[in-house]
């Protein structure tokens, strides 16, 4: 995902290494994979993209977008309002996501913070379900944020339960296959009722994390014609609207 905070020199090295690892799984793409042509095109943004020209994004093919709302239990995207409301006003289906930092606080606490600062959902056909971005640790060399596999599964369950309690929907889970299988032990506890948003910068989506037999959104590149990371919805535009309505 696009990051918000200015990286320290050490953190920049961590992020660069993570990007390199992802890139090794497939060649980064300049355009939409041929096999996915015709599917709704989307993207995700954070404060890194600042003030987005949403009419221009729509004219370039944006049909949906996820906007970063929060991180941990202390950070809010200062551009969230313009990005979230602006995309909707341009006629783009949009949703909010939270960047998890499980080493900082509980899943429930971070979910409650997310819900209080942009993460809520409503079944209007224009609002995507809340999303949890859970992946490599950009702040430390401690893999899996220092949590055991069981501890990580419990953290995600705690986050998910709070989101469902407040919105009636389970969050979409954004992750990579490698991180998921390593840090949750390939948990199969979420695939049945959590939509998968898979990050794999390649010409194919590749092997899915354990527990899922189907992906809903594929992040196939970290740059392209739309601001931020490039995504595809695995279905038609009508199915995207139904997914938003719940």
N, C-alpha and C positions, 0 to 999 in steps of 0.2 A: 504493500500500500504506500501511497504518498505520505511522507512524514511531515510533521508540523514544526517541531522544535529545531533550532539551529544546532547542528551536530558539533560536538567537541571533536578535536583531532582524533582522539581515541575512538569515539563512537563512529566517526566517519569511516575508520578502517573496518569496524565491525560490520557496518552496513554494506560497504564495498565488498567485503568477503561474502556476505549473504547473497548479494546480487550475483556475484560470480558463481556461487554454488547453484543458484536457480538457472543461470544462463547455460551451465554445463548440461542441464537436462534437455536442452533444445536451443536452437538458434533464435535469438530475439528477432521479432518480426517488425517490418515496417508497415505492413498492411494486414488486413483481415485474412485469416486462413481460408483458402479456397473452399475447403470442405464445409465451412460454416457460413458461406455466403447466403444472404437472405434472412438470417436471423437478426432480431433486434440488436442494434449496436448500442453500447453504453460505455460509461466510464466512471471513475471515482476520483474525488477531489478532496483536498484538505486546505489548510491555510497556505500551503506552499503555492497553490494556484491563485491565491488572493481573489481579486475581483474578476469573476468569470463573465465573459460576454455570452450569455445563454442563447440569444437568438442566433449568433454565429455558430455555436455548438450544435444547435438544432439543425441549422442549414447544412451542416457537415455530417448529419446522420444520427445525432444523439437522440435516443428514444427513452433512455433511462439513465439515472445517475445515483450513486451513493455518495453522500457528503459526510465527512468526518465531523462528529459532534463533540466527542470527548475522548479523554485518555486517562487511565487510572481513575483516581477520585478527586483530582485537583485541576485538570487541564480542560479548557474549553477552546474550541476553534473560534478565533475572533472574527472570522469571515463567514461563520455558519449561516447567519440570517440571510445575507445576500445570496449565498450559494444555494441554500435550501429553498427559500421563497422565490428567488429569481428563476431557478430551474422550473419550478411549478408554474410560474407566471408565463414562462415560454412554452408551456405545453409538454414538458418532459416529466415522465413518471420518476419520482425521486424518493429516496429513503435516507436514513441516518445510520451511521455506524460508530462503534466504540472500539478504540484500540486498547486491548487488554494488557495490563501489566500485573500479572498474578502475584509477583513478589511484593507488591506495595500494599494490597488490601484484599479483602474477601471478594468473591464473585458477587455476592449479594450487594455489598457496599458499592462496587463499581457499577452494577446494573442500576441501582437506585439513583446514582449520580447521573448516569446516562439518561434515565427516564426524566429526570428533573431539568435536563439541559438539551432537549431536542430529540430524544430517542423515542418518543411516543408514536403510536401508530393509530390510524383510523381507516376504516374500510370504505374509502371513497373512490377506490380505483386508481388513485394518483399517488398513494403513499405505500412504498414497499415496506415489508416487515423490518423491524430493527435488525441490525447485523452486528455480530461479534467478530472482530478481527483478532485472531489469536494465532501467533506465529513466532518466529525466532526472536530472541531477546536482543534489541538494539542497544541496550544500555550496559550490558555486562557479558562476560564470557561464560557465566553460569548458564549451562544449558537448561532449558525447560524452566527457567526462572527459579531454579533451586527446588522445585517441587518434585515429588515422586510421581510415578505414573498414576497411581491411585489418587494422590493429592490433586493432580491436574484435572482428572476426570471429575472429581468432587467440586473443584473450583468452577468448572464449566457448568455443571449441573446447578450450582448455586446461582450463577449468573442467569442461566436460562429460566430457572424457576421464578426468579424475581421479575424478569421481563414478561413471562406468561401471566404472572399474578397481576401485573399492572396493565397489560395490553390485551390479554387473551390469546396472544400468539407466541410461538416459540421463535427465538432468533435464528436468522440465517447464520451459518458458521462459515467464515472465511479462513482458509488455512492452506497449507501445502501438504502433499501426501507424505513427504519425508518427515516434516515436523510432527504431524499428527501421529504417525505410526511410532515415532521415537518417543514423543513426550506423553502420549496417552496410552502407549502400549498397543496401539491399533484398536482403541475402544470401539465397540459396536453399539454403544448405548445411545447414540444420537441419530443414526442414519434413518431411523423409521419416522421421526417427526421433526427433524431439523433440515431445512434445505441447505445444500452444499454450494458454496461459492469457492471454487478451486482456483488457486494461483499456479499457473504453469506457463512460463513464457516460452512457447514453442509452437510448432505447426499443428500439434495435436494435444489433446488434453491429457493423454497418457493414463497411467494407472490411478484409480481413485483411492482415497484413504479407506482403510478398512471400516466397514459398517455402512458404506454407501454403494449403491449399484447405479446411481444416477446423479448427475450434477445439474444444478439449476442455472448457475452463472459460471462462466469461465473467464478468468482474467488471463488473457493470452499475451499481453505485452505491457511494458511499463511506459511506453510513449507511442504516439501515433497522431492521427488527425484530430482527435479530441483532447481537451485538457486533462492531464493526469494519466492514470492507468487505463488501459483499453480492455473492455469487457464485451461478452456476448451473452444474451439470454438464450437458454436452450429450449426454444419453442417459438411460437408465433407471437405477433403483437397482441392478439386477443388473449392468448394464454398468459402473457405478461400482465395484462390488465386484470385477469382473473386471479393471478398470483398476488397482485397488489390488494385486491379486495378481500382475499382470505376465504 
